[in-house]
Amino acid sequence: MLKLGLALCALAAVCSAAPSPTGPWFGSRPGPRIVGGEPVDISQYPWQISLQVLGFHGCGGSIISSTWVLTAAHCVDSLPVVLFSVRAGTSTRESGGTVYDAANYVEHDGFSFATADFDIAVVQISGSFSFDSNVQAVSLGTSEPAAGTAVTITGWGDLSEGGTSPRQLQAVTTNIVSRDSCNASYGGEITERMICAGDPQGGKDACQGDSGGPLVVDSTQYGVVSWGNGCANASYPGVYSNVAALRSWITENSGV
């Protein structure tokens, strides 16, 4: 299942446009959250944002310029732009920082819920971010990280599969899994637009509510939280949109 926050389904305006419980949000692609991580301060990951729907946290995202945010296509899902806002500069879910209305977004026209391929979107805010120690743009990777590379994922998603979501931003560090190994787990579903990360013993992953958030090495982003089979399952690494493979699309649609 894609890793969108199911809390959005409490909002009738969203659920009327969203897939039914038999769709991919509830089916074979379980949603992700940060599992096995620890609380962190926004100053450590100042590019992290909360993509809100009607004022509620729905997905993560990352600041890539003074006016643009990177997230997952399944987080916007062709919903009206007026539903979305971006909260930046806070460690606390749904409070603090500064909230910006979304002015526009572009989701990749190749995205498919059935395959989760091309799961990437950019969101333009009204106005511009005021950069300080808690609000900064992340750099975007131009090459895919090698298997075994240590990577960090951040977000406000659930702390365990089917568990509760934290108010404090969480981070977890795990490792890139080779595409061949990941494809062996997922029966060949991993495309060149995807990268995988996880620990052989499981226990560290993104999860429900972390969708759209960044996978980084230091201050460079290489992945966007996308999907996975369960959360922190040793047999199934987390799957992320491959920023390097989609880099030209990001530039074409945001200028970044």
Salt bridges, closest charged atoms under 4 A:
GLU94 OE2 - ARG93 NE 3.79
ASP109 OD1 - HIS108 ND1 3.67
ASP117 OD2 - ARG193 NH2 2.60
ASP119 OD2 - HIS74 ND1 2.77
GLU144 OE2 - ARG179 NH2 3.11
GLU189 OE1 - ARG29 NH2 2.91
GLU192 OE1 - ARG179 NH1 3.57
ASP199 OD2 - LYS204 NZ 3.93
ASP205 OD1 - LYS3 NZ 3.63
